[in-house]
Amino acid sequence: MKAAVVFLASLVFSAYAFAQQPETKQPGPGEASAETRQKTSNAGLTGKVKSALAADVGLKTLAGVDVDSENGVVTLKGHVDSSDTKKRAEAVAKQVEGVKSVKNELSIRKPKG
């Protein structure tokens, strides 16, 4: 009898505890998860920065530069010909809407010869 009372009490307590757990909302049909929205946002920002770099007259021929973004932080990687080009790429990236900061990891290529 004692065992039945203990079992019943634990069952009631478990049901109560389970009912108190916070709900995690799953995306419905046509809805994106927060992770998917963030990835889309990152890709969109990366595209905006790449377009801005390509549109800048001084950087039009910029090749070998990789642009990544995460949560508004843009990272520039690759090689450029001068410190002026490196600075200009960072300045252009900073002007893009949605960019919070820029990590400029561009390296300056030594001239051949």
ABEGO torsion letter per residue (X at the ends): XAAAAAAAAAAAAAAAAAAABBBBBBBBBGBBBAAAAAAAAAAAAAAAAAAAAAABAAAAABBGBBBBBBGGBBBBBEBBABAAAAAAAAAAAAABBGBABBBBABBBBBBBX
